[in-house]
Amino acid sequence: TLSSSSAASDVYKRQILLKADPAQVWQALSEAERFGRWFGVALAGQQFIPGQRARGAVTYPGYEHLTWDVLVEQMLPQELFSFRWHPYAIDPAQDYSAEPSTLVRFELEEHAGGTLLRVTESGFDGIPAERRLKAFRMNSRGWDEQMSNIENYLQQG
């Protein structure tokens, strides 16, 4: 049935133990320019401010024609960083603004040997049915990759 499959694909969750202290992980998440370096978006000179949008050109190979556009929600130092966006909004000719957005939450927890970073993206059930599953699948794959990216970024110091 549709209800069971949609429930399963409403929320993406992933966690990773990073060998860095919460302050370092927080810098990589909350400072726009640093975030952009590991995430693959040009955010030089920008700041993440709750209630404000952040936009930048995607620098990730194959997606350079896209603009990364988020609405920053919450910033609790070394605890929580969250934003809203339109998932897998990859068709420059399509206006996604009327669609509901998904909520991306990065939660930090101090842990022996580093920081446990939890990433949750919720709200896929509000995305139009014809692109919901694709958006969920592509973002799930993307987040798996981004967790490696932040890990590599922090290891480089």
DSSP file with accessible surface (Angstrom, degrees, kcal/mol):
  #  RESIDUE AA STRUCTURE BP1 BP2  ACC     N-H-->O    O-->H-N    N-H-->O    O-->H-N    TCO  KAPPA ALPHA  PHI   PSI    X-CA   Y-CA   Z-CA
    1    1 A T     >        0   0  141      0, 0.0     4,-1.3     0, 0.0     3,-0.2   0.000 360.0 360.0 360.0 158.0    0.0    0.0    0.0
    2    2 A L  H  >  +     0   0  125      1,-0.2     4,-2.9     2,-0.2     5,-0.3   0.880 360.0  62.7 -67.0 -36.8    1.0    3.6   -0.5
    3    3 A S  H  > S+     0   0   83      1,-0.2     4,-2.0     2,-0.2    -1,-0.2   0.908 103.8  46.5 -61.8 -41.1    0.7    4.5    3.1
    4    4 A S  H  > S+     0   0   74      1,-0.2     4,-1.8     2,-0.2    -1,-0.2   0.918 115.1  46.1 -69.0 -38.3    3.4    2.1    4.3
    5    5 A S  H  X S+     0   0   63     -4,-1.3     4,-1.3     1,-0.2    -2,-0.2   0.890 112.5  50.1 -71.4 -35.8    5.9    3.1    1.6
    6    6 A S  H  < S+     0   0   31     -4,-2.9    -1,-0.2     1,-0.2    -2,-0.2   0.881 108.8  52.4 -71.5 -32.4    5.3    6.8    2.1
    7    7 A A  H >< S+     0   0   71     -4,-2.0     3,-1.2    -5,-0.3     4,-0.5   0.923 108.8  50.7 -65.4 -39.7    5.8    6.5    5.8
    8    8 A A  H 3< S+     0   0   76     -4,-1.8     3,-0.2     1,-0.3    -1,-0.2   0.801 114.6  43.6 -68.3 -27.8    9.2    4.7    5.2
    9    9 A S  T 3< S+     0   0   13     -4,-1.3    -1,-0.3     1,-0.2    -2,-0.2   0.095  90.1  87.2-108.3  25.2   10.3    7.5    2.9
   10   10 A D  S <  S+     0   0   37     -3,-1.2   114,-1.6     1,-0.2   113,-0.8   0.824  91.5  36.6 -87.9 -33.7    9.2   10.5    4.9
   11   11 A V  E     -A  122   0A  52     -4,-0.5     2,-0.5    -3,-0.2    -1,-0.2  -0.973  62.4-158.3-129.4 130.1   12.3   10.9    7.0
   12   12 A Y  E     -A  121   0A  17    109,-2.8   109,-2.3    -2,-0.4     2,-0.4  -0.906  18.5-177.8-101.5 131.9   16.0   10.4    6.2
   13   13 A K  E     +A  120   0A 158     -2,-0.5     2,-0.3   107,-0.2   107,-0.2  -0.993   9.8 158.8-132.0 138.2   18.2    9.7    9.2
   14   14 A R  E     -A  119   0A  84    105,-2.1   105,-3.2    -2,-0.4     2,-0.3  -0.985  13.7-168.0-152.3 144.2   22.0    9.2    9.3
   15   15 A Q  E     -A  118   0A 106     -2,-0.3     2,-0.3   103,-0.2   103,-0.2  -0.983   3.3-176.4-135.6 153.7   24.6    9.6   12.0
   16   16 A I  E     -A  117   0A  18    101,-2.2   101,-3.0    -2,-0.3     2,-0.7  -0.995  25.5-130.4-145.5 140.6   28.4    9.6   11.9
   17   17 A L  E     -A  116   0A  74     -2,-0.3     2,-0.4    99,-0.2    99,-0.2  -0.868  28.9-159.5 -93.7 114.5   31.0    9.8   14.7
   18   18 A L  E     -A  115   0A   1     97,-3.2    97,-2.6    -2,-0.7     2,-2.1  -0.811  20.2-132.4 -97.9 135.7   33.4   12.5   13.7
   19   19 A K  S    S+     0   0  167     -2,-0.4     2,-0.3    95,-0.2    95,-0.2  -0.464  79.4  88.3 -84.1  65.0   36.9   12.6   15.2
   20   20 A A  S    S-     0   0    8     -2,-2.1    -2,-0.2    95,-0.1    95,-0.1  -0.968  82.5-101.8-155.3 152.1   36.6   16.3   16.1
   21   21 A D    >>  -     0   0   77     -2,-0.3     4,-2.2    93,-0.1     3,-0.7  -0.374  39.4-104.0 -79.7 161.9   35.3   18.2   19.0
   22   22 A P  H 3> S+     0   0   10      0, 0.0     4,-2.9     0, 0.0     5,-0.2   0.835 120.0  58.3 -54.4 -33.7   31.9   19.8   18.9
   23   23 A A  H 3> S+     0   0   40      2,-0.2     4,-2.1     1,-0.2     5,-0.1   0.911 108.5  45.1 -63.7 -40.4   33.4   23.3   18.5
   24   24 A Q  H <> S+     0   0   85     -3,-0.7     4,-2.0     2,-0.2    -1,-0.2   0.910 114.6  47.5 -69.2 -42.7   35.2   22.2   15.3
   25   25 A V  H  X S+     0   0    0     -4,-2.2     4,-1.6     1,-0.2    -2,-0.2   0.921 110.6  53.2 -64.9 -40.8   32.1   20.4   13.9
   26   26 A W  H  X S+     0   0   30     -4,-2.9     4,-3.6    -5,-0.2     5,-0.4   0.913 107.2  51.6 -61.1 -42.2   30.0   23.5   14.7
   27   27 A Q  H  X S+     0   0   72     -4,-2.1     4,-1.8     1,-0.2     8,-0.3   0.925 108.4  51.3 -59.2 -44.5   32.4   25.7   12.8
   28   28 A A  H  < S+     0   0    2     -4,-2.0    -1,-0.2     1,-0.2    -2,-0.2   0.795 120.7  34.9 -65.3 -27.7   32.2   23.4    9.7
   29   29 A L  H  < S+     0   0    0     -4,-1.6    -2,-0.2    -3,-0.2    -1,-0.2   0.867 122.2  39.5 -90.0 -44.9   28.4   23.6    9.9
   30   30 A S  H  < S+     0   0   14     -4,-3.6     2,-0.8    -5,-0.2    18,-0.6   0.686  95.4  79.2 -91.1 -19.6   27.5   27.1   11.1
   31   31 A E  S  X S-     0   0   78     -4,-1.8     4,-2.8    -5,-0.4     3,-0.4  -0.823  73.4-148.0 -92.9 113.1   30.1   29.2    9.2
   32   32 A A  H  > S+     0   0    3     -2,-0.8     4,-2.7     1,-0.2     5,-0.2   0.854  93.1  50.5 -50.8 -45.6   28.7   29.5    5.7
   33   33 A E  H  > S+     0   0   89     13,-0.5     4,-1.4     1,-0.2    -1,-0.2   0.923 114.0  44.4 -63.8 -41.8   32.0   29.6    3.9
   34   34 A R  H  > S+     0   0   78     -3,-0.4     4,-1.4     2,-0.2     5,-0.3   0.915 112.0  53.3 -66.3 -44.0   33.3   26.5    5.7
   35   35 A F  H  X S+     0   0    0     -4,-2.8     4,-2.7    -8,-0.3     3,-0.3   0.936 107.7  52.0 -53.6 -48.1   30.0   24.7    5.1
   36   36 A G  H  X>S+     0   0    4     -4,-2.7     4,-2.2    -5,-0.2     5,-1.9   0.831 101.3  62.0 -60.1 -33.3   30.3   25.5    1.4
   37   37 A R  H  <5S+     0   0  149     -4,-1.4    -1,-0.2    -3,-0.2    -2,-0.2   0.913 116.7  27.3 -63.7 -43.5   33.8   24.1    1.2
   38   38 A W  H  <5S+     0   0   13     -4,-1.4    -2,-0.2    -3,-0.3    -1,-0.2   0.808 123.4  50.8 -89.4 -26.3   32.8   20.5    2.2
   39   39 A F  H  <5S-     0   0   18     -4,-2.7    -3,-0.2    -5,-0.3    -2,-0.2   0.776 110.3-114.9 -82.5 -26.3   29.2   20.7    0.9
   40   40 A G  T  <5S+     0   0   11     -4,-2.2    19,-2.4     1,-0.3    20,-1.1   0.887  71.5 116.6  93.7  47.9   30.0   22.0   -2.6
   41   41 A V  B   < -F   58   0B   4     -5,-1.9     2,-0.9    17,-0.3    -1,-0.3  -0.995  65.4-118.8-148.1 139.9   28.5   25.4   -2.7
   42   42 A A        +     0   0   51     15,-3.2    15,-0.5    -2,-0.3    26,-0.1  -0.709  46.7 150.8 -82.5 106.8   30.1   28.9   -3.1
   43   43 A L    >   +     0   0    3     -2,-0.9     3,-2.2   -10,-0.2   -10,-0.2   0.043  13.7 157.2-125.6  25.5   29.1   30.8    0.0
   44   44 A A  T 3  S+     0   0   75      1,-0.3     3,-0.1   -11,-0.1    -2,-0.0  -0.243  72.4  10.2 -56.4 133.0   32.1   33.2    0.3
   45   45 A G  T 3  S+     0   0   74      1,-0.3    -1,-0.3     0, 0.0     2,-0.2   0.459 103.6 118.9  79.2   1.7   31.2   36.3    2.3
   46   46 A Q    <   -     0   0   66     -3,-2.2   -13,-0.5   -15,-0.0     2,-0.4  -0.603  47.0-154.0 -99.4 161.7   27.8   34.9    3.5
   47   47 A Q        -     0   0  147     -2,-0.2     2,-0.6   -15,-0.1   -16,-0.1  -0.974  18.6-124.8-130.3 147.0   26.5   34.2    7.0
   48   48 A F        +     0   0   13    -18,-0.6     5,-0.1    -2,-0.4     6,-0.1  -0.833  36.9 172.8 -89.2 120.6   23.9   31.8    8.2
   49   49 A I    >   -     0   0   59     -2,-0.6     3,-2.3     3,-0.2    23,-0.3  -0.995  37.8-108.4-132.4 124.0   21.4   33.8   10.2
   50   50 A P  T 3  S+     0   0   67      0, 0.0    23,-0.2     0, 0.0    24,-0.1  -0.230 106.1  20.9 -52.1 133.9   18.1   32.2   11.5
   51   51 A G  T 3  S+     0   0   62     21,-3.1     2,-0.3     1,-0.3    22,-0.1   0.378 107.8  99.3  88.9  -5.0   15.1   33.5    9.6
   52   52 A Q  S <  S-     0   0  106     -3,-2.3    20,-2.4    20,-0.2    -1,-0.3  -0.853  71.2-116.7-117.4 154.5   17.2   34.5    6.6
   53   53 A R  E     -B   71   0A 104     -2,-0.3     2,-0.4    18,-0.2    18,-0.2  -0.540  18.7-158.6 -82.5 151.7   18.0   32.8    3.2
   54   54 A A  E     +B   70   0A   1     16,-2.4    16,-2.6    -2,-0.2     2,-0.4  -0.996  15.5 179.2-127.5 134.4   21.4   31.7    2.1
   55   55 A R  E     +B   69   0A 125     -2,-0.4     2,-0.3    14,-0.2    14,-0.2  -0.991   7.7 153.2-136.5 145.8   22.1   31.2   -1.6
   56   56 A G  E     -B   68   0A   9     12,-2.0    12,-3.6    -2,-0.4     2,-0.3  -0.981  46.0 -89.7-165.2 159.3   25.1   30.2   -3.6
   57   57 A A  E     -B   67   0A  53    -15,-0.5   -15,-3.2    -2,-0.3     2,-0.3  -0.550  46.1-117.3 -72.9 133.3   26.2   28.6   -6.8
   58   58 A V  B     -F   41   0B  22      8,-2.4   -17,-0.3     5,-0.3     8,-0.1  -0.551  26.4-172.3 -70.6 132.4   26.6   24.8   -6.5
   59   59 A T        +     0   0   75    -19,-2.4   -18,-0.2    -2,-0.3     5,-0.2   0.394  45.3 119.8-105.5   0.1   30.3   23.8   -7.1
   60   60 A Y  S >  S-     0   0   75    -20,-1.1     3,-2.5     3,-0.2     4,-0.2  -0.491  78.4 -98.8 -71.0 128.0   29.6   20.1   -7.2
   61   61 A P  T 3  S+     0   0   94      0, 0.0    -1,-0.1     0, 0.0    -2,-0.1  -0.195 108.1  16.6 -52.1 128.7   30.6   18.6  -10.6
   62   62 A G  T 3  S+     0   0   54     -3,-0.1     3,-0.1     1,-0.0    -2,-0.1   0.227 119.8  66.4  94.4 -13.4   27.7   18.1  -12.8
   63   63 A Y    X   +     0   0   84     -3,-2.5     3,-2.2     1,-0.1    -5,-0.3   0.178  57.8 116.3-122.9  16.3   25.4   20.4  -10.8
   64   64 A E  T 3   +     0   0  111      1,-0.3    -6,-0.2    -4,-0.2    -1,-0.1   0.691  68.1  67.2 -63.3 -17.0   27.2   23.8  -11.4
   65   65 A H  T 3  S+     0   0  111     -3,-0.1    -1,-0.3    -8,-0.1     2,-0.2   0.532  90.5  86.7 -79.6  -3.5   24.1   25.2  -13.2
   66   66 A L    <   -     0   0   22     -3,-2.2    -8,-2.4    -8,-0.1     2,-0.5  -0.620  68.9-138.4-101.8 155.9   22.1   25.1  -10.0
   67   67 A T  E     -B   57   0A  97     -2,-0.2     2,-0.5   -10,-0.2   -10,-0.2  -0.942  15.9-137.8-110.0 128.0   21.7   27.5   -7.1
   68   68 A W  E     +B   56   0A  14    -12,-3.6   -12,-2.0    -2,-0.5     2,-0.4  -0.735  30.3 178.2 -81.5 127.2   21.7   26.2   -3.5
   69   69 A D  E     +B   55   0A  51     -2,-0.5    17,-0.4   -14,-0.2     2,-0.3  -0.947   5.1 162.3-141.7 113.1   19.0   28.1   -1.7
   70   70 A V  E     -B   54   0A   0    -16,-2.6   -16,-2.4    -2,-0.4     2,-0.6  -0.922  34.5-135.1-130.5 158.6   18.0   27.5    1.9
   71   71 A L  E     -BC  53  84A  51     13,-2.4    13,-2.5    -2,-0.3     2,-0.3  -0.967  29.9-133.8-110.5 113.9   16.1   29.2    4.7
   72   72 A V  E     + C   0  83A   2    -20,-2.4   -21,-3.1    -2,-0.6    11,-0.3  -0.519  29.3 174.5 -70.1 130.7   18.1   29.0    7.9
   73   73 A E  E     +     0   0A  71      9,-2.8     2,-0.4     1,-0.3    10,-0.2   0.859  53.7   6.2-100.4 -70.6   15.8   28.0   10.8
   74   74 A Q  E     - C   0  82A  81      8,-0.6     8,-2.3   -24,-0.1     2,-0.4  -0.929  45.6-175.3-126.8 146.3   17.7   27.4   14.0
   75   75 A M  E     + C   0  81A  42     -2,-0.4     6,-0.2     6,-0.2    -3,-0.0  -0.879   9.3 169.4-138.8 103.8   21.2   27.8   15.3
   76   76 A L  E >>  - C   0  80A  71      4,-3.3     3,-2.8    -2,-0.4     4,-2.3  -0.950  47.3-109.1-113.4 105.0   22.0   26.5   18.8
   77   77 A P  T 34 S-     0   0   91      0, 0.0   -54,-0.1     0, 0.0     4,-0.1  -0.033  93.1  -9.1 -44.8 127.4   25.8   26.7   19.1
   78   78 A Q  T 34 S+     0   0   89    -56,-0.2    32,-0.1     1,-0.1     3,-0.1   0.578 134.4  64.2  60.7  15.2   27.4   23.2   19.2
   79   79 A E  T <4 S+     0   0  125     -3,-2.8    29,-2.5     1,-0.3     2,-0.3   0.654 103.5   4.5-125.3 -54.2   23.9   21.6   19.4
   80   80 A L  E  <  +CD  76 107A   9     -4,-2.3    -4,-3.3    27,-0.2     2,-0.4  -0.992  41.6 176.2-150.0 132.9   21.7   22.2   16.4
   81   81 A F  E     +CD  75 106A   0     25,-2.1    25,-3.0    -2,-0.3     2,-0.3  -0.997  21.6 171.8-131.4 127.4   21.8   23.8   13.0
   82   82 A S  E     +CD  74 105A   0     -8,-2.3    -9,-2.8    -2,-0.4    -8,-0.6  -0.987   9.1 171.2-139.7 150.5   18.7   23.5   10.7
   83   83 A F  E     -CD  72 104A   0     21,-2.2    21,-3.3    -2,-0.3     2,-0.4  -0.968  24.3-128.2-148.3 163.2   17.5   24.8    7.4
   84   84 A R  E     +CD  71 103A  79    -13,-2.5   -13,-2.4    -2,-0.3     2,-0.3  -0.903  34.8 152.9-112.8 146.0   14.6   24.3    5.0
   85   85 A W  E     - D   0 102A  33     17,-1.8    17,-2.8    -2,-0.4   -15,-0.1  -0.937  49.4 -93.6-156.2 176.4   15.0   23.7    1.3
   86   86 A H    >   -     0   0   43    -17,-0.4     3,-1.0    -2,-0.3   -17,-0.1  -0.907  49.6-126.9 -99.6 113.7   13.4   22.1   -1.8
   87   87 A P  T 3  S-     0   0    0      0, 0.0     3,-0.1     0, 0.0    48,-0.1  -0.350  80.2  -5.0 -69.3 139.0   14.8   18.6   -2.1
   88   88 A Y  T 3  S+     0   0   45      1,-0.2     2,-1.7    47,-0.2     3,-0.2   0.858  76.8 167.1  49.8  45.3   16.4   17.5   -5.4
   89   89 A A    <   +     0   0   34     -3,-1.0    -1,-0.2     1,-0.2    -3,-0.1  -0.602  17.4 142.4 -88.0  76.4   15.3   20.8   -7.0
   90   90 A I        +     0   0   54     -2,-1.7    -1,-0.2    -3,-0.1     3,-0.1   0.421  34.7  90.4-105.5   1.2   17.5   20.1  -10.1
   91   91 A D    >   -     0   0   72     -3,-0.2     3,-2.0     1,-0.2    -1,-0.1  -0.847  55.9-164.3-100.4 104.8   15.4   21.4  -13.0
   92   92 A P  T 3  S+     0   0   92      0, 0.0    -1,-0.2     0, 0.0    -3,-0.0   0.756  88.6  58.9 -60.6 -21.3   16.3   25.1  -13.5
   93   93 A A  T 3  S+     0   0   94     -3,-0.1     2,-0.4     2,-0.1    -2,-0.0   0.614  92.8  83.1 -82.2 -11.8   13.2   25.5  -15.6
   94   94 A Q  S <  S-     0   0   81     -3,-2.0     2,-0.8     2,-0.0    -3,-0.1  -0.761  72.9-138.6 -99.5 139.2   10.9   24.4  -12.8
   95   95 A D        +     0   0  120     -2,-0.4     3,-0.4     1,-0.1     4,-0.1  -0.847  22.8 175.2 -94.4 111.3    9.6   26.7  -10.1
   96   96 A Y    >   +     0   0   24     -2,-0.8     3,-1.7     1,-0.2    -1,-0.1   0.445  52.4 100.6 -92.5  -2.0    9.7   24.8   -6.8
   97   97 A S  T 3  S+     0   0   80      1,-0.3    -1,-0.2   -11,-0.0     4,-0.1   0.767  77.8  54.8 -61.9 -25.8    8.7   27.7   -4.6
   98   98 A A  T 3  S+     0   0   97     -3,-0.4    -1,-0.3     2,-0.1    -2,-0.1   0.671  92.6  90.8 -80.5 -15.5    5.0   26.5   -4.3
   99   99 A E  S <  S-     0   0   24     -3,-1.7    28,-0.1     1,-0.1    27,-0.0  -0.479  88.8-103.4 -77.0 151.2    6.1   23.1   -3.1
  100  100 A P        -     0   0   69      0, 0.0     2,-0.2     0, 0.0    -1,-0.1  -0.357  40.0-128.8 -63.9 153.8    6.5   22.4    0.6
  101  101 A S        -     0   0   32    -15,-0.1     2,-0.3    -3,-0.1   -15,-0.2  -0.577  11.9-121.8 -99.2 166.3   10.1   22.3    1.8
  102  102 A T  E     -D   85   0A   0    -17,-2.8   -17,-1.8    -2,-0.2     2,-0.5  -0.759  22.4-124.4-102.2 158.4   11.9   19.6    3.8
  103  103 A L  E     -DE  84 122A  23     19,-2.6    19,-2.3    -2,-0.3     2,-0.5  -0.908  18.9-161.4-106.6 123.7   13.6   20.4    7.1
  104  104 A V  E     -DE  83 121A   0    -21,-3.3   -21,-2.2    -2,-0.5     2,-0.4  -0.924  10.2-172.1-105.5 125.3   17.2   19.4    7.4
  105  105 A R  E     -DE  82 120A  69     15,-2.9    15,-2.1    -2,-0.5     2,-0.6  -0.978  12.9-166.1-122.0 128.6   18.5   19.1   11.0
  106  106 A F  E     -DE  81 119A   0    -25,-3.0   -25,-2.1    -2,-0.4     2,-0.5  -0.967  14.5-171.0-108.1 117.0   22.2   18.7   12.1
  107  107 A E  E     -DE  80 118A  57     11,-2.8    11,-2.8    -2,-0.6     2,-0.4  -0.938   5.4-156.6-113.6 132.5   22.4   17.7   15.7
  108  108 A L  E     + E   0 117A  15    -29,-2.5     2,-0.4    -2,-0.5     9,-0.2  -0.867  11.6 179.2-109.6 139.2   25.7   17.5   17.6
  109  109 A E  E     - E   0 116A  85      7,-1.8     7,-3.2    -2,-0.4   -30,-0.1  -0.981  31.4-119.5-140.9 125.0   26.4   15.4   20.6
  110  110 A E  E     + E   0 115A 151     -2,-0.4     2,-0.3     5,-0.2     5,-0.2  -0.373  42.2 176.8 -62.8 139.9   29.7   15.3   22.4
  111  111 A H  E >   - E   0 114A  84      3,-2.6     3,-2.5    -2,-0.0     2,-0.1  -0.972  41.0 -79.8-145.7 153.3   31.0   11.7   22.4
  112  112 A A  T 3  S+     0   0   89     -2,-0.3     3,-0.1     1,-0.3     0, 0.0  -0.400 120.5  10.1 -56.2 122.9   34.0    9.8   23.6
  113  113 A G  T 3  S-     0   0   68      1,-0.1     2,-0.3    -2,-0.1    -1,-0.3   0.544 136.0 -32.4  83.8   6.8   36.6   10.4   20.9
  114  114 A G  E <  S- E   0 111A  10     -3,-2.5    -3,-2.6   -95,-0.2     2,-0.4  -0.986  87.3 -38.2 157.3-141.1   34.7   13.1   19.1
  115  115 A T  E     -AE  18 110A   0    -97,-2.6   -97,-3.2    -2,-0.3     2,-0.6  -0.992  36.2-138.5-132.3 130.0   31.3   14.3   18.1
  116  116 A L  E     -AE  17 109A  15     -7,-3.2    -7,-1.8    -2,-0.4     2,-0.5  -0.799  23.6-162.8 -86.3 119.4   28.2   12.3   17.1
  117  117 A L  E     -AE  16 108A   0   -101,-3.0  -101,-2.2    -2,-0.6     2,-0.5  -0.937   4.0-167.2-107.9 122.6   26.6   14.2   14.2
  118  118 A R  E     -AE  15 107A  75    -11,-2.8   -11,-2.8    -2,-0.5     2,-0.5  -0.939   0.7-165.3-109.2 131.1   23.0   13.3   13.4
  119  119 A V  E     +AE  14 106A   0   -105,-3.2  -105,-2.1    -2,-0.5     2,-0.4  -0.963   9.4 177.6-116.1 128.3   21.4   14.4   10.1
  120  120 A T  E     -AE  13 105A  21    -15,-2.1   -15,-2.9    -2,-0.5     2,-0.5  -0.998  10.9-172.2-128.8 132.7   17.7   14.2    9.7
  121  121 A E  E     +AE  12 104A   0   -109,-2.3  -109,-2.8    -2,-0.4     2,-0.3  -0.985  19.4 174.3-123.4 119.9   15.7   15.4    6.6
  122  122 A S  E     +AE  11 103A  34    -19,-2.3   -19,-2.6    -2,-0.5  -111,-0.2  -0.859  42.3  59.9-125.8 158.2   12.0   15.3    7.1
  123  123 A G    >   +     0   0   20   -113,-0.8     3,-1.9    -2,-0.3     4,-0.3   0.520  50.1 134.4 106.5  10.7    8.8   16.3    5.2
  124  124 A F  G >   +     0   0    0   -114,-1.6     3,-1.5     1,-0.3  -114,-0.1   0.783  64.6  72.3 -61.8 -23.8    9.2   14.3    2.1
  125  125 A D  G 3  S+     0   0   90      1,-0.3    -1,-0.3  -115,-0.2     4,-0.1   0.704  93.1  56.2 -66.1 -15.0    5.5   13.3    2.4
  126  126 A G  G <  S+     0   0   32     -3,-1.9    -1,-0.3  -116,-0.1    -2,-0.2   0.582  84.8 100.2 -89.6 -10.1    4.7   16.9    1.4
  127  127 A I  S <  S-     0   0    0     -3,-1.5     5,-0.2    -4,-0.3     6,-0.1  -0.542  93.7 -87.0 -76.9 140.3    6.6   16.7   -1.9
  128  128 A P    >>  -     0   0   35      0, 0.0     3,-2.0     0, 0.0     4,-1.1  -0.168  38.2-121.6 -49.8 137.9    4.5   16.1   -5.0
  129  129 A A  H 3> S+     0   0   69      1,-0.3     4,-0.6     2,-0.2     3,-0.4   0.822 106.3  64.3 -54.0 -35.7    4.0   12.3   -5.5
  130  130 A E  H 34 S+     0   0  161      1,-0.2    -1,-0.3     2,-0.1     4,-0.1   0.729 120.1  21.5 -69.0 -17.9    5.5   12.3   -9.0
  131  131 A R  H <> S+     0   0   27     -3,-2.0     4,-2.5     2,-0.1    -1,-0.2   0.393  97.2  96.9-126.2   5.7    8.9   13.3   -7.6
  132  132 A R  H  X S+     0   0   46     -4,-1.1     4,-2.6    -3,-0.4     5,-0.2   0.950  87.5  42.2 -62.1 -52.6    8.8   12.3   -3.9
  133  133 A L  H  X S+     0   0   78     -4,-0.6     4,-3.0     1,-0.2     5,-0.2   0.919 115.6  49.8 -65.8 -41.4   10.5    9.0   -4.1
  134  134 A K  H  > S+     0   0  110      1,-0.2     4,-3.0     2,-0.2     5,-0.3   0.929 111.5  49.3 -62.4 -43.7   13.2   10.2   -6.5
  135  135 A A  H  X S+     0   0    0     -4,-2.5     4,-2.5     2,-0.2     5,-0.3   0.924 112.8  47.5 -61.5 -43.2   13.8   13.2   -4.2
  136  136 A F  H  X S+     0   0   32     -4,-2.6     4,-2.5    -5,-0.2    -2,-0.2   0.953 114.9  45.2 -63.8 -47.5   14.1   10.9   -1.2
  137  137 A R  H  X S+     0   0  143     -4,-3.0     4,-2.3     1,-0.2    -2,-0.2   0.928 115.6  45.8 -62.3 -46.9   16.4    8.5   -2.9
  138  138 A M  H  X S+     0   0   34     -4,-3.0     4,-2.4    -5,-0.2    -1,-0.2   0.904 115.0  46.6 -67.5 -40.1   18.7   11.1   -4.4
  139  139 A N  H  X S+     0   0   16     -4,-2.5     4,-3.1    -5,-0.3     5,-0.2   0.900 109.9  54.1 -69.6 -36.1   18.9   13.1   -1.2
  140  140 A S  H  X S+     0   0   19     -4,-2.5     4,-2.1    -5,-0.3    -2,-0.2   0.952 112.4  43.9 -59.7 -46.9   19.6    9.9    0.8
  141  141 A R  H  X S+     0   0  150     -4,-2.3     4,-1.9     1,-0.2    -1,-0.2   0.914 113.5  52.2 -63.2 -41.8   22.5    9.1   -1.5
  142  142 A G  H  X S+     0   0   31     -4,-2.4     4,-2.7     1,-0.2    -2,-0.2   0.913 108.6  49.2 -61.6 -43.6   23.6   12.7   -1.4
  143  143 A W  H  X S+     0   0    5     -4,-3.1     4,-2.2     2,-0.2    -1,-0.2   0.887 106.3  56.3 -66.7 -36.8   23.6   12.8    2.5
  144  144 A D  H  X S+     0   0   69     -4,-2.1     4,-1.2    -5,-0.2    -1,-0.2   0.946 112.5  43.3 -57.2 -43.6   25.6    9.6    2.6
  145  145 A E  H  X S+     0   0   84     -4,-1.9     4,-2.1     1,-0.2    -2,-0.2   0.905 110.5  54.6 -68.4 -41.0   28.2   11.3    0.4
  146  146 A Q  H  X S+     0   0   20     -4,-2.7     4,-2.6     1,-0.2     5,-0.2   0.835 101.8  58.3 -66.1 -29.9   28.1   14.6    2.4
  147  147 A M  H  X S+     0   0    0     -4,-2.2     4,-1.8     1,-0.2    -1,-0.2   0.908 108.4  46.3 -65.4 -37.8   28.8   12.7    5.7
  148  148 A S  H  X S+     0   0   54     -4,-1.2     4,-2.8    -3,-0.2    -2,-0.2   0.897 110.7  54.9 -66.5 -38.4   32.0   11.5    4.1
  149  149 A N  H  X S+     0   0   41     -4,-2.1     4,-2.5     2,-0.2    -2,-0.2   0.918 109.3  44.1 -63.2 -44.5   32.7   15.0    2.8
  150  150 A I  H  X S+     0   0    0     -4,-2.6     4,-2.6     2,-0.2     5,-0.2   0.906 113.3  52.9 -69.8 -34.3   32.5   16.6    6.3
  151  151 A E  H  X S+     0   0   49     -4,-1.8     4,-2.0    -5,-0.2    -2,-0.2   0.954 112.3  44.0 -63.4 -46.5   34.5   13.8    7.8
  152  152 A N  H  X S+     0   0   76     -4,-2.8     4,-1.6     1,-0.2    -2,-0.2   0.910 112.2  53.4 -63.7 -41.8   37.3   14.4    5.2
  153  153 A Y  H  X S+     0   0   35     -4,-2.5     4,-0.5     1,-0.2    -1,-0.2   0.924 110.6  46.3 -60.2 -44.7   37.1   18.1    5.6
  154  154 A L  H >< S+     0   0   30     -4,-2.6     3,-0.7     1,-0.2    -1,-0.2   0.851 108.9  55.3 -70.3 -31.8   37.5   17.9    9.4
  155  155 A Q  H 3< S+     0   0  118     -4,-2.0    -1,-0.2     1,-0.2    -2,-0.2   0.823 102.0  57.5 -69.8 -29.0   40.4   15.4    9.0
  156  156 A Q  H 3<        0   0  158     -4,-1.6    -1,-0.2    -3,-0.2    -2,-0.2   0.675 360.0 360.0 -73.7 -15.9   42.3   17.9    6.8
  157  157 A G    <<        0   0  100     -3,-0.7    -3,-0.2    -4,-0.5    -2,-0.1   0.764 360.0 360.0  74.4 360.0   42.1   20.4    9.7
